């Protein structure tokens, strides 16, 4: 089957199976609809398109994945519960998981039978993830992966995570915890698979400025997990985290701008038509820029997927995708303001389109923070891709008035 045939197959499936516009449905109903669609798409061979067939994927190419994405962009699909698993946890398991972990978790993740979340950030460890304090203590057995698997035993988890998307409906999470407090902070971290329904796991919602609660606080009180729950190596959690963050940034930056997204190009064009601004040369120029940026970002992410298939993971280039996606959203917000003016802040009761636009705008600042702030992404791009010198580290023990430009902490 070539790409055109695959596209036709995807188009036919979506026409028959995509749900009606989701609108303001209750969370429980949205979750049921998401699981129904995910299972149907998986059974039709349209989930895990580029993932290995032996672990539940389809073993196809990035061109076919791109074809599906382009067809799916015309529908309001309920995919948000699976974004973290499909875009972050699953690819990291493919990179670092044992054959047993891949066989156990990936097919159910792809089909939507099990939902995943990412457990990295803490109240005192945001952009500096390596400062995390959640502890994992081994009760019995050795220290290497092989000895753990053979000797059994358990890890006991205590701590707190915050800003966890989708924890309220997740079955499993990829957890970073400190396993050795006596070594430099980047070396004493391990990544685990954790059952979100295990005794001692508590999830509490966090409401954001849109009035919704997409994030959560998660508490771990003497949570016991099997010894073979380690992803990668004991003490190798920083490598695992960097791997997942690379996938995360590609996933966030490359999120398909679906037809229901008020800030997507097509909807901004419709907004311009409703306000009689479609022939305004300034508005047309802005819309052309957004179209070009959406298209360029889509092609860039397609290239990253193709290179990942060839054995070259995105690495620091994921930060390019993440930063470009955040800047594109802000450009879209600015363009919406140019077109609609005060309507973005005040609208007639019952105008659901205007309300959804306001919610999308209020959500946009998170794009410059979630997954690493824009400043962090620029540092990564400058240092790891462009080879620029690192920023100087000032000595915080020296009073500010005594610091001079370029002062660095002594070696």
PyMOL commands that set and color helices and strands:
alter all, ss='L'
color gray80, all
select helices_A, chain A and resi 3-17+27-43+53-55+62-72+80-96+99-111+129-131+145-151+167-169+185-187+227-229+237-253+265-274+281-309+317-344+352-368+374-385+400-402
alter helices_A, ss='H'
color red, helices_A
select strands_A, chain A and resi 116-119+135-138+154-161+172-178+189-195+201-206+215-226+230-231
alter strands_A, ss='S'
color yellow, strands_A
deselect
rebuild
show_as cartoon
